[in-house]
Amino acid sequence: MIVAFWAMVLGLFALAGRLGARLNLIPIVSQLLLATFAIPLLMLFLVEPQWQLTGAQLVAPVWLKTLYGVSFAVVLGHILSDVIDVRLDPQSLKVALPSFCVPFLCGMACAVWLLPASSWLSSLALGLVFAITAIPVLYLYLNHIGYPLHATRRLVQTAILIDLACWGLFGLAQGSLHLTSLIIPLLLAGVPLLLRLLRVRQPQLYGAVFFLLLMVAEHYRLNALIVGIGYLLCMNALKQPFALPLKAAWFKALQHYVAIPLILTLGIVQINIHSAIGELGGLNLLALIVLPIASKLLGNWIGVRWAAPSFAGAVRWKEALLLNIRGLSEIVFLNLLLQQGLISPSLYFALMLMSLIATLLPALLGMNRPLDLHNVDVVEHSKRKPCANS
């Protein structure tokens, strides 16, 4: 019955992707809608009363935990490998600083207000959840609407800087309690140096080791983003080419049909929706949805106003809205916090709703259609190459 449940879930996600495409929604938005609303209803009206299965039983099999580790490595590793070769744009740092600091401070204040009895590590974690930006979802969204390449790179770099700050601070905080949680990821990130000493040159082998280390980091609850970013930066310093160990089309299919559905569903099935809402109360639930979005938008707006325009004709409030996209980065982080007992199931559910709403906002405001970049291309080309008459 457990196998039947997960097979049914994967089928529903595939169907949701097809239906969403007809409505011009990017796949991750359809998947978030299904995970947040349909999966809880499925648990309430079919799985728990009819099949007599609890969320704990559904996530208990060892094979499922192994499959989750593979899914985690595929999702995080594939996106990082796509964006790591981008040269750092100093303007990204100008956007990232307020985009991180404003919501982080707001999240810490909310933790003191809403969770006065929580530990300092839980308060720090809530601040980081407020600040995080989804690297994978932002990247997929920008590609879907045909955003200019340079502007896409800047926004994705900004998201990487923010997420690296979030995971890095969390790793340092855990490292203050358990030093190995910081040292081991740094050692794993240096594995390309060992491979170079062993005279390994095959790009596919470096790629295979990269994904394997991400799986190891997830399994042992290490700081996977430090491992991934550090590993690829080390490869970049060695001028070692990176290649996926499998065909790109296979990775894309694995990510869309297995990895993302599994990651989104794993945390949801363990939550009792009735008790989660009752435990928080209406006011706290509303605050945990509105305040992260509002503070993040404010920080993004300050950042994009401080930095130079990303391309001719860029609309800054739209870029601020795009940087508020949450999605997979936040879900992975929330799953980690829930597994470690740093947040309650009710808080997890509220922040899942917030993540869904933040990710849907660009689509709700009509930003899910491909951009007309003809005029932008003309402007950029005229800057690069003077016309013959001049």
N, C-alpha and C positions, 0 to 999 in steps of 0.2 A: 504493500500500500504506500510505503514511503517513496519507492521508486516511481509508482504511478502518479503520486502527487507532483514530484519534480518534473516528470515528463509532461504532465498537464500544464504546469507553470511555463515551461519552455515553449509549449505550443501556443499558449495564450500570448506570450510576449511576441512571438513571430506574427501572430494575427494582429496584435496591436500595432506593430510596425507597419503592416500593410494598410490597415485602416487609417493610421496617422498620415501615411504618405498621400492618401487621397485627399486629406484635409490640409496638405502642405505643411505638416508638422515634421520637424526633424525626428529621427528615430528615438533619441534619448528622451524627448519630451513625452512621446507616447508611452515609453517604458516607465517613466516616472509616474505618470498618471495611473497606469495599471498597478504599479507597485504600491502606491499610496492609498488607492481607493478600492480596486478590485480584489487585491490579495487579502486585505482584512475582511472584506465581505465573504470571500471564499472560506476563510478560516471560521468565521462566525456561523455561517449557515450550512456548511457542508462538511468540512474536514473535522472540526471538533465534535459537533453533535452526531453526524452520520458515520464518519469513519473512525471516531473515537481516538483521534491522534492529536497530541498537543504539539506546540511549537518546539518544545525541548526534544521531543521524540523525532521530529522532522529534521532537526539539525544535528542529531547525535551520531549518525554513521561516520565511520572513519573515512570511507571513500568520498563522502560529501565534503569533509574538511580538506581532503587532498585536492578535490576538484575546485574548491574555493581558492586554495593557494595558487593553482594554475590560472584561474580566472583573474585573480588579483595581479599576478605577474604579467599576464597578457595585456590587461587594460592599462596599467601604469607604465609598463615597459614600452609598449608600442607607441604611446604618445610621446614619452620622453625621447625615444630614439628618433622621432620625427622632428623635434624642435631643438635638440641639443646642439646642432651644428650652426645655429644662428648666432651671428656676432652680437654681443651685448650692446644694446642701444642705451646710452646714458639717460635718454628721456624716459625709458621704462622705469628707472629707479625713482625719478621724480613722481611718476604716477603711483608706484608701489608704496612709497613711504606713507602718505596720508591714507591711501586705500587700506593699508594694514593697521596703522596706529589708531585711527578714529574708531572703527568698529571694535578693535581689540579692547580699548579702554572702556567703551560702552558695555561690552560683554563682561568685563571684570566688575563694573559697577552693578550690572544686572545680577551677577552671581552673589554679590554682597546683599542685594535687595531681596532676591527671590530664593536664594539658597544660603541663608546665613549660617547654617550648621555644616556646610560642606567644607572639605579640606581645601587648603590653598592650591593643591594640584588640580582639583576639580574646578575651582574658580578660574585658574589659568586656562584650563582646557575649554571652558565655556567662552572665554575671551577669544581664543584661537578659532573656535567654531564660528563666531561672529565674523571673523576677519577673512576666512579662507575663500579662495576663488577656485572654481573647478577648471583645472588645466584641460582634461579630456573633453568636457562638454563645451567649453569655450572654443577650443580648437575645432571640434566638429561643427559647431554652430556657425563660426566664421567661414568655414569652408562651404557650408551649405548655402549661405547667402552670397557667396562670391566676394567676400571682403578683400580689399587690396592686399597684396602679399606683404608689403612693408608694414602696413597697419596691423595685419594679422600677427606678424612676428613681434611687433611691439607689445600688443595686448597679451599674447601668449607668454612672452618674456616677463611681463608684469605679473601674470598669474604664477609663473614659476618662482619669481622672487618672493611673492607673498606666501606661497605654499612652502617654500624652503624655509622661510622665517617661522611659519607655524610649526612645521615638523621639527625644525632645528631647536626652537625654544622648548617644545614638548620633550624632545630628546635630552636637552640639557637639564630640564626639570627632573625627568626620570633619572638622568645620570647623577644628579645630586643625591638621589636615594640609592641608585644601583649603577655604579660606575661602568659596568660592562654594557649597559644599554646604550652608551655613547661610544665607547671604545670599539666594540665589535663592529658596528656599522662602518666606522672609519677604516678599520682593517679590511673589511670586505670590499669597500670602495677602491682599495689599492690593489686588488687582484690583477688588473691589467699589467701592472708592473711585474708581477710574478710571471705572467704569461709571456711578457716580452723577454724576461731573463731566460725562460725556457725555449726561446726562439719560436714561439707560436706566431704565425702570420695570418692564418685563415680568418677572414672577417666573420664567417658563419660560426666559428668556434667561439669567438669573443661574444657574439650574440647569444649563443646557447648558454654560456656561462653567466651572462648578464641576467637572463630570465630565470635561470636556476637560483641565482643568489637572491633575486626578489622573492621567489617562493620560500627560500630558507628564512629570509627576514620576516615574511608574513607569518610563517609557521611558528617561529620563536618570538614573535611580537617585538621585533626590533624595528628601528626607524628605517622603513623601506625607502622613503624618499631620499634620505641621505645616502643610502647605498646606491640607489639608481643614479641620482645626479652626480655623485662623487665618482662612480664607475665611468660614466660617460665623459665627464670632464677629464678624468685621468687618460682615457683613450684619446681625447682631443689633444691633450698635451703631448702624447706620444705620436700624434698624427697617424693613428691606427684607424683604418676604415671600419665602419660598423655595418653589419648586414644581418637581417632577420634569419634565424635558423630555418624557417619555413617560408613558402611563397607568401607574398603580401596578401593575396586574395584569400588564402586559407586563414591567415591571422585575422583579417577583417571579418570573415564569416564566424570564426570562433568567438571573436569579441562581441559581435552583434547578437548571435543566436544562443550563446551559452554564458560567456563571462559576465556581461552586463546584467542579464536577467538574474543570474545567481547572486551577484553582489547585492543587487537591489532587494531581493526577496529574503535573503538570509536574516537580516535584522528584523524585518517586519513581522515574520511569522512567529517570532518569540514574544510579541507584545500583546497583552490583553487590553484591547482598545477601550472598553468600558472603564476599567480601573485606571487606565492612564489618564483619560480625560477627567475623571472624578478626582484623582489625586492632585492634578494641577489646579483645577478651577478655571472658570471662564476668563477672568482678568489676567491671570498668569499666562494662560495659553495665548491670549491675544498679544500680550507683551512680547512673548518669545517668538511670535511670528512677525510683528511689526518692527520692533526695535532693531533686530539684526539687519533687516532690509534697509530701514531708514538710515542707520548709522553707516552702513556700507556704501549706500548711494552718496551720502555726504562726503565720505572719504574719497570715493572715486571722483566725484565732481571737483573737489579741491585738487586732486592729482592731475586730472586731464586739463584743468585750467592753468596749472603751474607749468606743465610740459608744453612743448611746441605742438601744433597740430600734426597728427600722424600722416595725413595726406591732404592734398588740396580738396576742399569741400567737405572735410570731416565735420560731423555734427557731434559736439562734445557730450551733450546730455545722452546721446545714444551710446557712446562709448562708455560712459559712466554706468548706464543700464546693462550693457553687455558684461562689464566686469563684475556685476552683481550675480551673474550666473553661478550656481552652486553645483548641484549634481553629484557626479561620482566621487570627486575629491572629498567632498564633505561626507558622503555616505560611507566611504572607506574609513574616514577619520571617526565618524560616529560609531561605526561598528567596533572599532578598536577601543573607544572609550567605554562602550557598553560591555564589551567582553572583560575589561579590566575593572568594572564596577565604579568608574569615575562619574558616570551619569546614570540616572534611573531610566527604566523603560518609558515612563511618562515623558520625561525630558527628551528622550530619543525620538518619540513620536511627534512631539511638538516641533522639534528642529527638522524632522523629515518634512512636515507640512511646510515649514518656512522655506526649506530648500526647493520644494516643488514650486511654490508660488514665485520665488525669486527667479527660477529657471524659466517659468512660463511668461514672466512679464514682457520680455522682448517680443515674443510671439503675439501676446495679447495686444500689444501696442503697434502691431503691423510691421515688425522688423524681421519677419520670417521669409520675406520674399527676396529673391536674388536682386542685387544692386545693379543699377545701370551705371557702369563705370567708364562709358565712352569719353565723357568730358574730363574725368580724372586722368585717364591715360594720356589724353592730349596735353593736359597741363604738365604732367610729370615728364612727358617726352620733350616738351618744349624747354623744360629746365635742363634736361640732360644734353640736348643737342641743338644748337642754334640753327635756325632755318637758313637756306642757301642765300636768300635775298639779304639777310642781315650780315 
